[in-house]
């Protein structure tokens, strides 16, 4: 995996391009890796990786990020391990609370 960094900019770009918060994306990705049937894994994985790469390549497109991801996409097991490593890096950033706290599901708007 190429170096990723999850900072304010990465989180901002995720929220701006998906319209969703980072915790919701992590919950979706975690659910997809543990039970891939009928779950979205590719979109949240690509968005997360892309945002984490922006620190190194500010103008990186989502397509460029997906091209970098291709070697990780040759099996479900490899994808799940890659997703887990990204989730860990997001958690380690500390921007979502304690580094040991699991991601929390966002409450629907009322």
Secondary structure, DSSP 8 states (H G I E B T S, - for coil): -------HHHHHHHHHHHSS-HHHHHHHHHHHHH--TT---HHHHHHHHHHHHTTT-TT--HHHHHHHHGGG-S-HHHHHHHHHHHHHHHHHH-TTS-TTS---------
